[in-house]
Amino acid sequence: MAGTLTRALLLALLLAMLLGVATATGESPGITLPAGFRIEQFAGGFGAPRFMTLDPTGTLLVSTPRQGRVVALPDTDADGRADAVLTVAADLDLPHGLVFRDSWLYVAETGRVRRFRYDPTTRRGHDPTVVVQNLPPRGGHWTRTLAFGPDGRLYVSVGSSCNLCREGDRRRAAIVRYEAGGAGEHLLATGLRNAVGLAFHPSTGELWATVNERDWRGDDQPPDYLTVVKNGAFYGWPECFAWRGKVVVDPEFRGSAEVCQRMTLPTVELQAHSAPLGLAFYTGRQFPPEYRGSLFVAYHGSWNRSVPTGYKVVRVPFGGDGRPSGPVQDFATGWLQGGHVGGRPVGLQVGADGALFLSTDDAIFRISYRAP
């Protein structure tokens, strides 16, 4: 009997590889990836994780906004699972974005940015200092995301306070730039309803963002999008939106056609209500060569669409010119099956060993590759 079961299992695995997919192991059954890839739970049970970064030694750090913490997840024995959950910083106000700069850990709370002296031995943050003290807090979109550019400046995304309205603070629905110490506030780009994910292209140095567009305009309009963020550009919200490469003045909001003339169209339109959040350019060496330089994007999934969409991780191939070289491709799917949602992807982070970490609403997963 044991021999029969073993042969059956081997045949099932062989069939999966021939079909070009790999079934997830661990705590994520039913997730489908390209052949040679596997997904396993790395950590869980410590709150709802959001965005991630690596400390100077390669240890994964994760924000948990509802718990007001940033935690470290060391894997000292390199077995693909976290050995412990260590509190790096606590008593924070909805921490979300994380980034390291010159051994400082920068943490984006909903109304400010603080930095901590970080000890990689104890994995603790010390001596918190407020860098940006007066960001518009909370609102309909309360997350704040951080990225350091190749220019050494700090970039902060601030979502809108509402679905559709005129904001009193111009830093809402925008990306704001600061010097590393918090001085020199500059409004980089506006009209970005909720730019959740930020990432700089490793070669061109251009800033890319995932943007969640307005709700209640139907199942397919307006599209969410992925875009290069240009200095001084206006991306339409709330006056207008993109649709199949054209500018559409929002008829219900009664947007201004004159204002919409200066709208910058997004680089890649995505299925409406996919809710793209985290993104990461693949800079590792573990994945096959065709994946290197690709942009991975986590779709959190729809909540107000008649037919659910999203709930997956996609790959956008990039060419040597720093631009998408092909259509958006499914990479990790299966969290949505038969109308049932088994998980909601959130953040992405390339690990020190070239694996890809994925946070969902309740756990951290590690996606690795071994040639079949």
Secondary structure, DSSP 8 states (H G I E B T S, - for coil): -HHHHHHHHHHHHHHHHHTTEEE--TT-TT-EEETTEEEEEEEESSS----EEE-TTS-EEEEEGGGTEEEEE--TT-SSS-S--EEEE-S-SS---EEEETTEEEEE-SS-EEEEEEETTTTEEEEEEEEE------SSS--EEEEE-TTS-EEEEE--SSSS---SSTTTTEEEEE-TTS-S-EEEEE--TTEEEEEE-TTT--EEEEE---SSS-SSSS-EEEEE--TT-B--TTTEEEETTEEEE-TTTT--HHHHTTB---SEEE-TT--EEEEEE---SSS-GGGTT-EEEEE---SS-SS----EEEEE-B-TTSSB-S--EEEEB-SEETTEE---EEEEEE-TTS-EEEEESSEEEEEEE---
